């Protein structure tokens, strides 16, 4: 387990413009070639957070999945972010994790944002995803999932290599500025309670519904301290996560040994 370089791409997502957003985010991430291991894009980065964008939902054979794979290969880095995907069953707010070897894993947002009636248009996912990349175990989640600590819980299993479920927890989001304080507070709580690094990537700008987003993207260490923080502007930041410091903290403060064993349903 070596240090991991993670790049947060805090952009102003274009409203209902998948092709325009692929071009926009492609331009922002192009300079990252050779300088990062993992690139994080916002929730619904091809459309903005919109129930009406369901009509533009792509299939797994659509242009955005192909674009993610191509960008990962070209930049030689893993890329994650969510888009609307239509399957035979329904439409999901689906997060992808693409790696340069062509592999693609996905997680369907479990907690749909009832306040904005997301649950009336989209289907909820069931299974949490953990991926291994560059020796790190990574759990990527989506926006509203941040409010549900049980689902995010870093469980400990003495029989498993490394013991804990993951080392890095990621949240991709469209989190309006009106609720910025909970966003910043809960990112820190998730890092402290789960003995892990947390990366929260939010968008900026004002969307087609008139909602403003303040960014506030951040990388938080296992003590709740920010390694990087972003203000209300288009910004790409790259932060190095020190593996040795994480492992030393877990050895020094092994709270996971006193955690409650449970299964996620």
Secondary structure, 3 states (H helix, E strand, C coil): CCCEEEEEEECCCCCCCHHHHHHHHHHHHHHHCCCCCEEECCCCCCCCCCCHHHHHCECCCCHHHHHHHHHHHHHCCEEEEEEEEECCCCEEEEEEEECCCCCEEEEECCCCCHHHCHHHCCCCCCCCCCEEECCEEEEEEEHHHHHCHHHHCCCECCCCCCCECCCEEEEEECCCHHHHHHHHHHHHHHHHHHCCEEEEEECEEECCCCCEEECCCEEECCCCCEEEECCCCCEEEEEEECHHHHHHHHHHCCHHHHCCCCCCC
